[in-house]
Amino acid sequence: MALKFYTIENFNLEDKTVLLRVDINSPVDPVNEKILDDTRIRLHSETIRELASKGAKTVILAHQSRPGKNDFTTLEQHAQELERILNMNIGYVDDIFGSNAQNRISQMRKGDILLLENVRFYSEEVLKREPSLQSQTHMVKNLSKSADFFINDAFAAAHRSQPSLVGFAFTLPSGAGRIMEKELNILNNALESVKRPCVYVLGGVKVDDSVMVIENVLKKGSADYILTTGVVANIFLAASGIKIGKPNYEFIESKGYKNYIKKAKELLKKFKEQIILPVDVAVCKDNKREDIKVKNIPNYPIYDIGLETIKIYAQIIRDAKTIFANGPAGVFENEEFSLGTDDLLNAIASSEGFSIIGGGHLAAAVSRVVSSGSINHISSGGGACINLLAGEKLPVVEVLKEVTLKYGDRKVFK
């Protein structure tokens, strides 16, 4: 499928100032504030290096966590990591769009790279508003004066409408970076040319996202089977009349997911043959794993799918031609309960079908369990990926399309 927006090829970047939005939000140790994993920083290094090689003055916009979290911190260490990974000089300024930032930008020469401060230090960045309204913020108005182009490479945040993500598309010629381009190419092509049977493996604790995907793909008839794991499975088990035990009901209520049991009932009524539920689960009893048939679940927390379920699911996965997976099967961080997640990942890796892992915790588990090369695509953004699979429009992608309509079929912006 041809992309409907501009990419790096559409811009003559020689000696031009480019605002580049990336998503280098990384796990940070709450004690010493050290970055624990540089995966996202490495991913964006390709786009940053290319912009510099084309003679652009690259001004990077990024965020780290959000207000109130213990990993909400400055981007000074991210600049150091970028410098190490790229083996290039990376400037850093503890300002976003004030006089200090603007002075540093005005002093840049072609090929220079400057990382601005965490954009979420700016209160308006975390407000949810229509994209056109985000273009009226101080950040967008001030930084737009200092730039020629805007490149958005933050696919992992493409489902959010925030000033640094959507506002510049209304003030500057804008396009997609390499990560954004790659993700949308792969995901859209996979969705448009699904080979059957197509299997979705949905787990984790983000029930709202998964239920949205289940409803969308089954209504469209684009999925043959939905394999439920994690809290998603618990919701559907409860909806089917299974007593899942007091701790598991309480967890569902604490997350605000009680109403999804009713939604799951409706989906099971319509699509009972396609939505596959566990036949057994692993509960945590005295910190030990105990596999129990679903009809006999005791008042202990469910931490994984059971051994019999793993066998059934693994066979369905191995027979599939297309596999989308999002969310772990259980509390995989605990070795006793990592079996479901690990074995399903092994089944995906050994399947001949085209496989996509939807980022987040499951993507983190891949590197521990199988070779990443055995999965066709590991998305850099769980939330954005799952929204795309659910048929939702991504605000960042929509504004990039609007830019293309606004400027028309230009081969290169001078």
PyMOL commands that set and color helices and strands:
alter all, ss='L'
color gray80, all
select helices_A, chain A and resi 8-10+39-53+76-86+99-106+119-121+123-126+131-134+138-144+155-157+163-170+178-192+207-220+230-239+246-254+259-271+294-296+307-319+335-337+339-350+360-369+372-374+382-389+395-407
alter helices_A, ss='H'
color red, helices_A
select strands_A, chain A and resi 17-21+57-61+91-92+113-115+149-152+174-176+198-202+225-228+275-276+280-285+288-293+302-305+322-326+354-357+377-378
alter strands_A, ss='S'
color yellow, strands_A
deselect
rebuild
show_as cartoon
